[in-house]
Amino acid sequence: MKMVNKSYLIALGGLCNVIILAGFCIAEEIIINAGTPIPVRLEETLSSETVKARQPVRFTVARDVEITEKIVIKAGALAEGEITYAQKTGSLGKEGMVHLVMRYTVAVDGTRIPLIASLSATGDDKVVLSGFIWPFIKGSSCKIQSGTEIKAYVDFDTTVNL
């Protein structure tokens, strides 16, 4: 049986570690350009009767987003928006209103990708000709259903590492 030099084995083991670690350290930078469309889906139903301004709104990315045939944002990734305006229904036929904007989503490497998009909804206006009944008519609320899909866009160029 042939004896192997101990220092040779140590050097060989060190070389293997360097090769393995180098593979982990090499990351490809990909730029997601401003204006890149990101399909997002609302994960909760929003009602003008219950939401409030500055309330966060949860979305998820509807489909994988690929750049140069590499997935940079996976379907199901968190995306967040925010209610910017909410109005409950009121007397005199005042309808409910909800307005929200998109804020960001998250890339596969954890980078926050800034998004731009908005979504608005209003209830039906009630128009009543009789002045006597008019003060007692309440407008209708509005709802934006869970599963509603909108197209958001990347707000400015963002680099991710794959």
C-alpha positions in Angstrom: 0.0 0.0 0.0 1.4 3.3 -1.0 1.6 6.1 1.6 0.2 9.6 0.6 2.0 12.6 1.8 -0.1 14.4 4.5 0.8 17.9 3.2 -0.3 16.8 -0.3 -3.7 15.9 1.0 -4.1 19.2 3.0 -3.1 21.2 -0.1 -5.5 19.2 -2.3 -8.4 19.8 0.2 -7.6 23.5 0.4 -7.7 23.7 -3.4 -11.1 22.0 -3.5 -12.5 24.4 -1.0 -11.3 27.4 -3.1 -12.9 26.0 -6.2 -16.2 25.3 -4.4 -16.2 28.8 -2.8 -15.4 30.5 -6.0 -18.5 28.9 -7.6 -20.6 30.5 -4.9 -19.0 33.9 -5.2 -19.5 34.4 -8.9 -22.8 36.2 -9.3 -24.3 37.5 -12.4 -25.6 41.0 -12.3 -28.8 41.7 -14.2 -30.4 45.0 -14.6 -34.2 45.2 -14.5 -34.9 48.3 -16.6 -37.4 51.0 -15.6 -40.7 50.3 -17.4 -40.4 46.5 -17.2 -44.0 45.2 -16.7 -44.7 43.1 -13.6 -48.1 41.4 -13.4 -49.4 41.5 -9.8 -52.5 40.0 -8.2 -54.4 41.4 -5.2 -54.4 39.0 -2.3 -57.3 40.5 -0.3 -60.7 42.1 -1.0 -60.7 45.8 -0.4 -63.9 47.7 0.6 -64.3 51.4 0.8 -66.1 50.8 4.1 -63.1 49.2 5.9 -59.8 50.4 4.4 -57.9 53.5 5.5 -55.3 55.8 3.9 -51.7 54.6 4.3 -52.9 51.0 4.9 -50.5 48.5 3.3 -52.1 46.2 0.7 -50.7 42.7 -0.2 -50.1 41.6 -3.7 -48.2 38.7 -5.2 -46.4 38.5 -8.6 -48.7 36.7 -11.0 -46.1 35.2 -13.3 -42.3 34.7 -13.4 -40.5 37.7 -14.7 -37.5 36.8 -17.0 -34.7 38.8 -18.3 -32.2 37.3 -20.7 -33.9 33.9 -20.1 -33.2 34.0 -16.4 -36.0 34.4 -13.7 -35.4 37.6 -11.8 -38.7 37.7 -10.0 -40.6 34.5 -9.2 -44.4 34.0 -9.5 -45.8 34.3 -6.0 -43.2 36.8 -4.8 -44.5 39.4 -2.3 -45.5 42.8 -3.8 -46.8 45.6 -1.7 -49.1 48.5 -2.3 -50.6 51.2 -0.2 -54.1 52.8 0.1 -53.7 56.5 -0.7 -57.3 57.5 -0.5 -60.4 55.9 1.0 -63.9 57.4 1.4 -66.8 55.6 3.0 -70.3 56.0 1.6 -72.4 58.8 3.0 -75.7 60.5 2.8 -76.8 62.6 -0.2 -75.7 59.7 -2.4 -72.0 60.1 -1.7 -70.4 56.9 -3.1 -67.4 55.0 -1.6 -64.0 55.4 -3.1 -60.7 53.5 -2.9 -57.4 54.5 -4.5 -54.1 52.6 -4.1 -50.6 52.7 -5.5 -48.0 50.0 -5.9 -44.8 50.3 -3.9 -42.4 47.4 -4.5 -41.8 43.7 -5.1 -38.9 41.4 -4.2 -36.4 39.8 -6.7 -35.0 36.3 -6.3 -31.9 37.7 -4.5 -34.0 39.7 -2.0 -33.6 43.1 -3.7 -36.6 45.4 -3.4 -37.8 46.4 -6.9 -39.7 49.7 -6.8 -42.9 49.6 -8.7 -45.3 52.2 -10.1 -49.0 51.5 -10.8 -52.3 52.6 -9.4 -55.8 51.3 -9.0 -59.0 53.1 -8.2 -62.6 52.1 -7.7 -65.8 54.0 -6.8 -69.4 53.0 -5.9 -72.4 54.0 -7.9 -73.7 57.6 -7.6 -77.3 57.8 -6.5 -79.2 60.5 -8.3 -82.6 61.3 -6.8 -84.9 63.9 -8.1 -87.1 64.3 -5.0 -85.6 66.9 -2.6 -87.4 65.3 0.3 -85.9 61.8 -0.1 -82.4 63.0 -1.2 -80.8 63.6 2.2 -81.7 60.0 3.2 -80.2 58.2 0.2 -76.8 56.6 0.9 -74.3 56.0 -1.9 -73.0 52.6 -2.5 -69.7 51.2 -1.3 -67.0 49.9 -3.7 -65.0 46.7 -3.5 -61.9 45.6 -5.3 -62.0 41.8 -5.3 -59.2 39.5 -4.3 -57.5 38.1 -7.4 -57.8 41.3 -9.3 -54.7 41.5 -11.6 -53.0 44.7 -12.6 -49.8 45.4 -14.5 -47.2 47.4 -12.5 -44.0 48.7 -13.9 -40.5 48.9 -12.5 -40.0 52.5 -11.4 -36.3 52.8 -12.1 -33.4 50.6 -13.2 -32.5 48.1 -10.4 -29.6 45.6 -10.3 -30.1 42.1 -9.0 -27.5 39.3 -8.5 -28.2 35.8 -9.7 
